[in-house]
Amino acid sequence: MAKEYVYYDHLNLEIPLQDHIEVVKTPLLGEQCLVTNHPDVPSHLVAPEIDFYLQHSQDSLLDKALNASTLFEARALCYDFSQDSDFSQEVGKNILLVGEEEALSDLKQALKAKGFAVLVVHPSEVAMIEGHLGALHVTLRQEDALHEVDADQMVWFEAPEFALRQSGVLNPEKNDIAQIVEAIEAKTGTHTYKNFITYDPSICQYHERREEVCGKCAEVCPTVAIVKLDDTKHLQFSHIDCHGCGGCISVCPSGAVEYAQMPRRAFYEIAKLYQDKTALIIPRKMGLDALHVSLPQNVLPLGIEGEKFLHEAHLLTLLQESGSSVVFYTDFISKGTGDVISILNQAYEKMYGTKAIYVAMNEAELIQALQEVGPIEGTRHGIQEDGLRKREIFSARLAWAVGEGDYGTIQAGEHVRYGTININEEACTLCLSCVGACNVRALTAHTSDNSLRFDASICTSCGYCEATCPEKDCLSMERGEIALNKGWFGQRIMAKDTLFECVKCGKPFATSKSVNRIAAIMAPLFAGNDTKLKSLYCCGDCKPKVMFEDYLKEREKATL
């Protein structure tokens, strides 16, 4: 039986690794191991950060051996908690070339020689592209008529943005015919892929809402992997089109979209492995082979797949579980992650007088960041995250850091928004429409004292409560700031009332304000009819009884 962890010592580092890691001098063939450091070894997961750490770390040999085991374990946790599945798509040999017929003649002949069926159309004829790799549906405009053409792949030099959002559309950077044909052949046959994201519609702030207050995931998606269906307010996912960048995850306010390869639970367990260490986050696209920097003692790489999925709960969890500031080595910061980094850096500067996240976009910046990053005294903290959503995790951790202090306010971002609501208690009838509208648990109802409560620290400021409130000038939303004081965290009472008791049976059935509000509206219509007026103050069970009793009395009078 193959071991879980295999280290291929292709660099002849002669590091004395722990016994549960099998060290080999030549790549093993046959059964896959779970995690390895090199792609030549058959495995489920490759962790190039292991080689990078062992080559460049200034840690002692003993610490290197221990930390290498940690890096193997971190990748294994991703496997244990991953929520991805394997999919496949058959890709045939129908190719659509977009361009001038004469300019594409050589490419057309080269593809035909390889057995491809080729159709050439002019760019002005392409009206719409739908579908995906292996199943593209192209609408052509020819002689004032629309025609449908199916293709497995398209080649379009200098293709417009709308075309490049579809998988299966190739936009060659060079006119090298052999390379183009090779790229097309590479995707022909059975194309395998995975889902990079999972989705929970029950907490999505776009799904089936009467008004659109969100849709950020579709807005930031560089492809057509996420599309809004505005008629039904549903999201449509095309996993074959997904690049796995994770940008949708970092901007999702409620946590409805999750990264399948490293779910939040996996990230939490991995973060705990970095206790008393300094994490250097490195996305896979940032190739480590050409990176030559010295890693100070106790700096440990954290390899991730996508570069854009890190959100507020991820980063504050890592900061507090490690008790250290963090370096993020990436050449691109997504809109959501950028907002989170700004929020955390503002907070840490006010609370601890230092930066939380150091972003390094090239080797020179990385060298500088590694000189500045390190432990932050008094910041290590662990919580139990099970059952908490991402905003709730961030709130609980930030509240602990604030403690009894008051550090003023910091600015939230454009894509990671916070806010607060104002309620006119005189106008509020505690109908609780706003509670039903809030799917992040920021607004809650409490029967113990008939109150409506609000927690600003988990509010996403989507504004759906404002759109849902039926009362005029009752509820309004303010966006922008996070308050670093104890009062901002946790629930505060926004409105409360007494319960009204049914005048017939004595059972409480609604708030006094709501009963009196309805009665004030209906009383003029029921003027002169004591029974109808009385029914306004009855519960749902007694209302028909009162009306029926009155009917029987009137009928009895009529027969006398």
Steps between C-alpha positions, in 0.01 A plus 500: 500500500639841403583742777306821546803726472788455255795737478699480176853618587584624151704787648719275716428710807548205736247632752424241775121496464267324740428128462144541370641675189650262245815648344586380149782578260307408187129560427278215616277336242170328555255588776453867577608642831293769666747792505842549344738787437556434129268443199707203376369293791148360443286673761166659573659829608833668422645746753785694333527719811676209675804519270494879517503495880771236535723681249468853634410486869746611767341262753710231667502146356270381779252781437514434127411136560207595725377775272521283189264260674268796569498594131412143400220499759364836381456369147348176632239704688395657170442150364309388809261795497479565126154514346591466134383234258634366172315587180567436132396645165542336162662744257464415134675629186267774378702822489377852424765746380414869525685736270579571137475187283827569318698567819378176658542269201827342621359437850185358345700253289720400795193421709334307218816294463452398865143390436317810622187636333558874452268791428630856449281802573566873502508674844210725398281192460531383863196629691507285814688211662345269757595166651850384583795292384366201307154654468525853362187646340582791271243734349608638162352801326503440123301694241260648759423154638622317811647151475605261778832314477634247749873463560729326745763773494554843346815683393464878492804725469461822701165376626274748681444464873155339471648213299792441736261452791398167347707185547590345168593832336871521422662839442855419382767753589715390205427376150697178550275249324666195656448637852137588430427153366677347799290709742178392327602134499586518871136576583351252253358175632398463863557825686502452878438777749389563859273744675698771677205638694199380697182698549237532773192681360337520845736781606558652155400867489396482134304173500124551450490850645238743378759773450861460392723605788795275412652313210865579565619148418371526142632855467861406584505166315742530204313228308141381475547255787241698699206664327204681656157390378312819575154363418517243780776657711699178481874457440610269221837325541718357225790323668675423172534875441643567848869594524508433873628848586256534792412865444131422551570360846679802641218737398209276607360685803323208665739213426256329263787426257782285639836386360472125435876427505555676834168543682492730799511201739821379334652847518414520870671167574803604293522836677532318832812329367664844469487575872803711595614505136487771234300402192614584148195449278593392148241427226593220261527735204797676665758249379754425771777350281628843397457658843824534695447667834624413845221409741568629853467255785145398583355618168298216348340503151127439468421375151154575359343424162303811400635849554174690561288302746637619835237689699474665841447179700795328329751774565402593855492130592856459371618817675359397836577129488862578411538807720702663223461735207476335159665541159290452185719444194290561191509706182128578522264593782131435443235757583373311801837400642628852446216642709566248776872576510420871529252438784742279694796731452294796622386303805846367589659843462248644746507210746864386484684771311613267224390356167310171485546392135809578294429472127804422282444511124856422390822356639636833618181578694504148645854543632395828663183352649688205649722746685199673659255217567496310828319417827265761649489472876160430653325417173487119509146379558300190416125451478270213405372591154257209447151622416610858443471678167785707363376837628430348841855362517646836411277674754591264784871526431504876451287550814760307702778718360310821583409380849408790728690753289374774273718553193270718297368403158647355183366502145340196344550430131299535184476123452517383862240727652391568854232731628235566756126556498284766657147419614231752586354318800178703483436380146613140558217254568735205549345323204842331465509522119857622535593193705365274227695697242834465681671168425824574687336520846586867549132576575328271749172489695490415871181376664645540849443876488323544163798682357666545161878486525783582261867400487699742282811280511341231280282725282602496132307822433321337208199725565237231449350574842451862391334391177276254688380722786131584433490808722577848368809675638567213738828327405805644326851372428835674544810347343871548544651471848610236748516616860782353707323508835308250709162659427525431127513123552200295606129569493340825598128565541359705214129482590273323746134486597248325719284217375132569439256253652192391309195674645299176477732219614784697660771333289793724393510504122683812375683807616293785636638738237405279209146441629442867569652599165263270306207605715569867428492430126190276502287668767362771267390229256323307777335803659159410645571123498601405852565138409748582226668753725533234771647254249796733449609418854452122471749226422473296182304224673247731665444742212275262298324392819407858581377558147299175494346566841387840374356338188299252709364781722392701198338192346316426823369858514378469143290193579325652799 
